[in-house]
Amino acid sequence: MHNRYREEEKELEEEKKNEEVPLEEDSKEEEECDIEALKEEVKKYKEQYLRVLADSENFKKRIDEERIRERKYGSQRVLEKLIPSIDIFDKAVNIQTDDEKLKNFLIGFEMINNNLKQTLSEEGVKKIKAVGEKFDPRYHHAVETEWNSDYEEDVILSEMQTGYMYKDRVLRPSLVKVNKKTEVKEEEN
């Protein structure tokens, strides 16, 4: 009996060995598949990492550009609000009068006005040239049109309101009258 059990044990061991050989081949294939899958996963995560890194760099650049723009144009709102007051001051200073007391006041106001204009120009504010210039919709706003054969078409004949630039931005466009031929439409009866 004892031998019989040993023989059965030997047979079982041989069967196990025979089964293990195919299992080793399967496990090698599975390991290779796992390695390929892991390599693909690493590649995918690396691409995602590089995208996120590039996005963060672009975000930093955008934020830096916005900060620079905010510093450059930080006083734009105040200057936009100040310009109508400057226009009123210009009109008040240019009043013609015969009264000596009023003339003395106007001289003082003119000095203040010139000081304000100098401060504005130091900050980067300048008037937009209009009269005699070619109409440019970026800087001029046409309020009226009129035809004058002495001038070329699309030339500005007069300025109703002065326009101002702040560095490279338009604070307020010039309101102008443009030399333009009017098209006469014939009505059919």
MODELLER restraints for C-alpha pairs under 7 A, 6 or more apart:
rsr = mdl.restraints
at = mdl.atoms
rsr.add(forms.Gaussian(group=physical.xy_distance, feature=features.Distance(at['CA:80:A'], at['CA:171:A']), mean=6.06, stdev=0.5))
rsr.add(forms.Gaussian(group=physical.xy_distance, feature=features.Distance(at['CA:89:A'], at['CA:113:A']), mean=6.60, stdev=0.5))
rsr.add(forms.Gaussian(group=physical.xy_distance, feature=features.Distance(at['CA:93:A'], at['CA:106:A']), mean=5.71, stdev=0.5))
rsr.add(forms.Gaussian(group=physical.xy_distance, feature=features.Distance(at['CA:93:A'], at['CA:109:A']), mean=6.42, stdev=0.5))
rsr.add(forms.Gaussian(group=physical.xy_distance, feature=features.Distance(at['CA:93:A'], at['CA:110:A']), mean=5.68, stdev=0.5))
rsr.add(forms.Gaussian(group=physical.xy_distance, feature=features.Distance(at['CA:97:A'], at['CA:103:A']), mean=6.84, stdev=0.5))
rsr.add(forms.Gaussian(group=physical.xy_distance, feature=features.Distance(at['CA:124:A'], at['CA:166:A']), mean=5.47, stdev=0.5))
rsr.add(forms.Gaussian(group=physical.xy_distance, feature=features.Distance(at['CA:124:A'], at['CA:167:A']), mean=5.05, stdev=0.5))
rsr.add(forms.Gaussian(group=physical.xy_distance, feature=features.Distance(at['CA:125:A'], at['CA:164:A']), mean=6.60, stdev=0.5))
rsr.add(forms.Gaussian(group=physical.xy_distance, feature=features.Distance(at['CA:125:A'], at['CA:165:A']), mean=5.53, stdev=0.5))
rsr.add(forms.Gaussian(group=physical.xy_distance, feature=features.Distance(at['CA:125:A'], at['CA:166:A']), mean=4.49, stdev=0.5))
rsr.add(forms.Gaussian(group=physical.xy_distance, feature=features.Distance(at['CA:125:A'], at['CA:167:A']), mean=6.39, stdev=0.5))
rsr.add(forms.Gaussian(group=physical.xy_distance, feature=features.Distance(at['CA:126:A'], at['CA:164:A']), mean=5.58, stdev=0.5))
rsr.add(forms.Gaussian(group=physical.xy_distance, feature=features.Distance(at['CA:126:A'], at['CA:165:A']), mean=5.36, stdev=0.5))
rsr.add(forms.Gaussian(group=physical.xy_distance, feature=features.Distance(at['CA:126:A'], at['CA:166:A']), mean=6.69, stdev=0.5))
rsr.add(forms.Gaussian(group=physical.xy_distance, feature=features.Distance(at['CA:127:A'], at['CA:162:A']), mean=6.92, stdev=0.5))
rsr.add(forms.Gaussian(group=physical.xy_distance, feature=features.Distance(at['CA:127:A'], at['CA:163:A']), mean=5.84, stdev=0.5))
rsr.add(forms.Gaussian(group=physical.xy_distance, feature=features.Distance(at['CA:127:A'], at['CA:164:A']), mean=4.47, stdev=0.5))
rsr.add(forms.Gaussian(group=physical.xy_distance, feature=features.Distance(at['CA:127:A'], at['CA:165:A']), mean=6.23, stdev=0.5))
rsr.add(forms.Gaussian(group=physical.xy_distance, feature=features.Distance(at['CA:128:A'], at['CA:163:A']), mean=5.17, stdev=0.5))
rsr.add(forms.Gaussian(group=physical.xy_distance, feature=features.Distance(at['CA:128:A'], at['CA:164:A']), mean=5.29, stdev=0.5))
rsr.add(forms.Gaussian(group=physical.xy_distance, feature=features.Distance(at['CA:128:A'], at['CA:165:A']), mean=6.40, stdev=0.5))
rsr.add(forms.Gaussian(group=physical.xy_distance, feature=features.Distance(at['CA:128:A'], at['CA:174:A']), mean=6.94, stdev=0.5))
rsr.add(forms.Gaussian(group=physical.xy_distance, feature=features.Distance(at['CA:130:A'], at['CA:156:A']), mean=6.31, stdev=0.5))
rsr.add(forms.Gaussian(group=physical.xy_distance, feature=features.Distance(at['CA:130:A'], at['CA:159:A']), mean=6.65, stdev=0.5))
rsr.add(forms.Gaussian(group=physical.xy_distance, feature=features.Distance(at['CA:131:A'], at['CA:156:A']), mean=5.15, stdev=0.5))
rsr.add(forms.Gaussian(group=physical.xy_distance, feature=features.Distance(at['CA:131:A'], at['CA:157:A']), mean=5.69, stdev=0.5))
rsr.add(forms.Gaussian(group=physical.xy_distance, feature=features.Distance(at['CA:131:A'], at['CA:158:A']), mean=5.43, stdev=0.5))
rsr.add(forms.Gaussian(group=physical.xy_distance, feature=features.Distance(at['CA:131:A'], at['CA:159:A']), mean=6.32, stdev=0.5))
rsr.add(forms.Gaussian(group=physical.xy_distance, feature=features.Distance(at['CA:132:A'], at['CA:155:A']), mean=5.95, stdev=0.5))
rsr.add(forms.Gaussian(group=physical.xy_distance, feature=features.Distance(at['CA:132:A'], at['CA:156:A']), mean=5.31, stdev=0.5))
rsr.add(forms.Gaussian(group=physical.xy_distance, feature=features.Distance(at['CA:132:A'], at['CA:157:A']), mean=6.25, stdev=0.5))
rsr.add(forms.Gaussian(group=physical.xy_distance, feature=features.Distance(at['CA:133:A'], at['CA:155:A']), mean=5.66, stdev=0.5))
rsr.add(forms.Gaussian(group=physical.xy_distance, feature=features.Distance(at['CA:133:A'], at['CA:156:A']), mean=5.72, stdev=0.5))
rsr.add(forms.Gaussian(group=physical.xy_distance, feature=features.Distance(at['CA:134:A'], at['CA:154:A']), mean=5.85, stdev=0.5))
rsr.add(forms.Gaussian(group=physical.xy_distance, feature=features.Distance(at['CA:134:A'], at['CA:155:A']), mean=4.49, stdev=0.5))
rsr.add(forms.Gaussian(group=physical.xy_distance, feature=features.Distance(at['CA:134:A'], at['CA:156:A']), mean=6.18, stdev=0.5))
rsr.add(forms.Gaussian(group=physical.xy_distance, feature=features.Distance(at['CA:135:A'], at['CA:154:A']), mean=5.50, stdev=0.5))
rsr.add(forms.Gaussian(group=physical.xy_distance, feature=features.Distance(at['CA:135:A'], at['CA:155:A']), mean=5.67, stdev=0.5))
rsr.add(forms.Gaussian(group=physical.xy_distance, feature=features.Distance(at['CA:135:A'], at['CA:156:A']), mean=5.96, stdev=0.5))
rsr.add(forms.Gaussian(group=physical.xy_distance, feature=features.Distance(at['CA:139:A'], at['CA:170:A']), mean=6.78, stdev=0.5))
rsr.add(forms.Gaussian(group=physical.xy_distance, feature=features.Distance(at['CA:139:A'], at['CA:173:A']), mean=5.08, stdev=0.5))
rsr.add(forms.Gaussian(group=physical.xy_distance, feature=features.Distance(at['CA:139:A'], at['CA:174:A']), mean=6.45, stdev=0.5))
rsr.add(forms.Gaussian(group=physical.xy_distance, feature=features.Distance(at['CA:140:A'], at['CA:173:A']), mean=5.07, stdev=0.5))
rsr.add(forms.Gaussian(group=physical.xy_distance, feature=features.Distance(at['CA:140:A'], at['CA:174:A']), mean=4.66, stdev=0.5))
rsr.add(forms.Gaussian(group=physical.xy_distance, feature=features.Distance(at['CA:140:A'], at['CA:175:A']), mean=6.11, stdev=0.5))
rsr.add(forms.Gaussian(group=physical.xy_distance, feature=features.Distance(at['CA:140:A'], at['CA:176:A']), mean=6.65, stdev=0.5))
rsr.add(forms.Gaussian(group=physical.xy_distance, feature=features.Distance(at['CA:141:A'], at['CA:173:A']), mean=6.04, stdev=0.5))
rsr.add(forms.Gaussian(group=physical.xy_distance, feature=features.Distance(at['CA:141:A'], at['CA:174:A']), mean=5.79, stdev=0.5))
rsr.add(forms.Gaussian(group=physical.xy_distance, feature=features.Distance(at['CA:141:A'], at['CA:175:A']), mean=4.91, stdev=0.5))
rsr.add(forms.Gaussian(group=physical.xy_distance, feature=features.Distance(at['CA:141:A'], at['CA:176:A']), mean=6.11, stdev=0.5))
rsr.add(forms.Gaussian(group=physical.xy_distance, feature=features.Distance(at['CA:142:A'], at['CA:175:A']), mean=5.96, stdev=0.5))
rsr.add(forms.Gaussian(group=physical.xy_distance, feature=features.Distance(at['CA:142:A'], at['CA:176:A']), mean=5.04, stdev=0.5))
rsr.add(forms.Gaussian(group=physical.xy_distance, feature=features.Distance(at['CA:142:A'], at['CA:177:A']), mean=5.87, stdev=0.5))
rsr.add(forms.Gaussian(group=physical.xy_distance, feature=features.Distance(at['CA:142:A'], at['CA:178:A']), mean=6.41, stdev=0.5))
rsr.add(forms.Gaussian(group=physical.xy_distance, feature=features.Distance(at['CA:143:A'], at['CA:175:A']), mean=6.06, stdev=0.5))
rsr.add(forms.Gaussian(group=physical.xy_distance, feature=features.Distance(at['CA:143:A'], at['CA:176:A']), mean=5.70, stdev=0.5))
rsr.add(forms.Gaussian(group=physical.xy_distance, feature=features.Distance(at['CA:143:A'], at['CA:177:A']), mean=5.90, stdev=0.5))
rsr.add(forms.Gaussian(group=physical.xy_distance, feature=features.Distance(at['CA:144:A'], at['CA:176:A']), mean=6.84, stdev=0.5))
rsr.add(forms.Gaussian(group=physical.xy_distance, feature=features.Distance(at['CA:144:A'], at['CA:177:A']), mean=4.62, stdev=0.5))
rsr.add(forms.Gaussian(group=physical.xy_distance, feature=features.Distance(at['CA:144:A'], at['CA:178:A']), mean=6.32, stdev=0.5))
rsr.add(forms.Gaussian(group=physical.xy_distance, feature=features.Distance(at['CA:145:A'], at['CA:177:A']), mean=5.36, stdev=0.5))
rsr.add(forms.Gaussian(group=physical.xy_distance, feature=features.Distance(at['CA:145:A'], at['CA:178:A']), mean=4.74, stdev=0.5))
rsr.add(forms.Gaussian(group=physical.xy_distance, feature=features.Distance(at['CA:145:A'], at['CA:179:A']), mean=5.79, stdev=0.5))
rsr.add(forms.Gaussian(group=physical.xy_distance, feature=features.Distance(at['CA:145:A'], at['CA:180:A']), mean=5.71, stdev=0.5))
rsr.add(forms.Gaussian(group=physical.xy_distance, feature=features.Distance(at['CA:146:A'], at['CA:178:A']), mean=6.25, stdev=0.5))
rsr.add(forms.Gaussian(group=physical.xy_distance, feature=features.Distance(at['CA:146:A'], at['CA:179:A']), mean=5.08, stdev=0.5))
rsr.add(forms.Gaussian(group=physical.xy_distance, feature=features.Distance(at['CA:146:A'], at['CA:180:A']), mean=5.62, stdev=0.5))
rsr.add(forms.Gaussian(group=physical.xy_distance, feature=features.Distance(at['CA:147:A'], at['CA:179:A']), mean=5.06, stdev=0.5))
rsr.add(forms.Gaussian(group=physical.xy_distance, feature=features.Distance(at['CA:147:A'], at['CA:180:A']), mean=5.12, stdev=0.5))
rsr.add(forms.Gaussian(group=physical.xy_distance, feature=features.Distance(at['CA:147:A'], at['CA:181:A']), mean=5.25, stdev=0.5))
rsr.add(forms.Gaussian(group=physical.xy_distance, feature=features.Distance(at['CA:148:A'], at['CA:179:A']), mean=6.24, stdev=0.5))
rsr.add(forms.Gaussian(group=physical.xy_distance, feature=features.Distance(at['CA:153:A'], at['CA:179:A']), mean=5.34, stdev=0.5))
rsr.add(forms.Gaussian(group=physical.xy_distance, feature=features.Distance(at['CA:153:A'], at['CA:180:A']), mean=5.37, stdev=0.5))
rsr.add(forms.Gaussian(group=physical.xy_distance, feature=features.Distance(at['CA:154:A'], at['CA:178:A']), mean=5.82, stdev=0.5))
rsr.add(forms.Gaussian(group=physical.xy_distance, feature=features.Distance(at['CA:154:A'], at['CA:179:A']), mean=5.17, stdev=0.5))
rsr.add(forms.Gaussian(group=physical.xy_distance, feature=features.Distance(at['CA:154:A'], at['CA:180:A']), mean=5.78, stdev=0.5))
rsr.add(forms.Gaussian(group=physical.xy_distance, feature=features.Distance(at['CA:155:A'], at['CA:178:A']), mean=5.81, stdev=0.5))
rsr.add(forms.Gaussian(group=physical.xy_distance, feature=features.Distance(at['CA:155:A'], at['CA:179:A']), mean=5.36, stdev=0.5))
rsr.add(forms.Gaussian(group=physical.xy_distance, feature=features.Distance(at['CA:156:A'], at['CA:176:A']), mean=6.53, stdev=0.5))
rsr.add(forms.Gaussian(group=physical.xy_distance, feature=features.Distance(at['CA:156:A'], at['CA:177:A']), mean=5.85, stdev=0.5))
rsr.add(forms.Gaussian(group=physical.xy_distance, feature=features.Distance(at['CA:156:A'], at['CA:178:A']), mean=4.49, stdev=0.5))
rsr.add(forms.Gaussian(group=physical.xy_distance, feature=features.Distance(at['CA:156:A'], at['CA:179:A']), mean=6.05, stdev=0.5))
rsr.add(forms.Gaussian(group=physical.xy_distance, feature=features.Distance(at['CA:157:A'], at['CA:177:A']), mean=5.60, stdev=0.5))
rsr.add(forms.Gaussian(group=physical.xy_distance, feature=features.Distance(at['CA:157:A'], at['CA:178:A']), mean=5.64, stdev=0.5))
rsr.add(forms.Gaussian(group=physical.xy_distance, feature=features.Distance(at['CA:157:A'], at['CA:179:A']), mean=6.16, stdev=0.5))
rsr.add(forms.Gaussian(group=physical.xy_distance, feature=features.Distance(at['CA:158:A'], at['CA:176:A']), mean=5.78, stdev=0.5))
rsr.add(forms.Gaussian(group=physical.xy_distance, feature=features.Distance(at['CA:158:A'], at['CA:177:A']), mean=5.28, stdev=0.5))
rsr.add(forms.Gaussian(group=physical.xy_distance, feature=features.Distance(at['CA:159:A'], at['CA:174:A']), mean=6.94, stdev=0.5))
rsr.add(forms.Gaussian(group=physical.xy_distance, feature=features.Distance(at['CA:159:A'], at['CA:175:A']), mean=5.94, stdev=0.5))
rsr.add(forms.Gaussian(group=physical.xy_distance, feature=features.Distance(at['CA:159:A'], at['CA:176:A']), mean=4.40, stdev=0.5))
rsr.add(forms.Gaussian(group=physical.xy_distance, feature=features.Distance(at['CA:159:A'], at['CA:177:A']), mean=6.33, stdev=0.5))
rsr.add(forms.Gaussian(group=physical.xy_distance, feature=features.Distance(at['CA:160:A'], at['CA:175:A']), mean=5.29, stdev=0.5))
rsr.add(forms.Gaussian(group=physical.xy_distance, feature=features.Distance(at['CA:160:A'], at['CA:176:A']), mean=5.57, stdev=0.5))
rsr.add(forms.Gaussian(group=physical.xy_distance, feature=features.Distance(at['CA:161:A'], at['CA:174:A']), mean=5.64, stdev=0.5))
rsr.add(forms.Gaussian(group=physical.xy_distance, feature=features.Distance(at['CA:161:A'], at['CA:175:A']), mean=4.98, stdev=0.5))
rsr.add(forms.Gaussian(group=physical.xy_distance, feature=features.Distance(at['CA:162:A'], at['CA:174:A']), mean=4.96, stdev=0.5))
rsr.add(forms.Gaussian(group=physical.xy_distance, feature=features.Distance(at['CA:162:A'], at['CA:175:A']), mean=6.78, stdev=0.5))
rsr.add(forms.Gaussian(group=physical.xy_distance, feature=features.Distance(at['CA:163:A'], at['CA:172:A']), mean=5.03, stdev=0.5))
rsr.add(forms.Gaussian(group=physical.xy_distance, feature=features.Distance(at['CA:163:A'], at['CA:173:A']), mean=4.49, stdev=0.5))
rsr.add(forms.Gaussian(group=physical.xy_distance, feature=features.Distance(at['CA:163:A'], at['CA:174:A']), mean=3.82, stdev=0.5))
rsr.add(forms.Gaussian(group=physical.xy_distance, feature=features.Distance(at['CA:164:A'], at['CA:170:A']), mean=6.23, stdev=0.5))
rsr.add(forms.Gaussian(group=physical.xy_distance, feature=features.Distance(at['CA:164:A'], at['CA:171:A']), mean=5.40, stdev=0.5))
rsr.add(forms.Gaussian(group=physical.xy_distance, feature=features.Distance(at['CA:164:A'], at['CA:172:A']), mean=5.29, stdev=0.5))
rsr.add(forms.Gaussian(group=physical.xy_distance, feature=features.Distance(at['CA:164:A'], at['CA:173:A']), mean=6.52, stdev=0.5))
rsr.add(forms.Gaussian(group=physical.xy_distance, feature=features.Distance(at['CA:165:A'], at['CA:171:A']), mean=5.23, stdev=0.5))
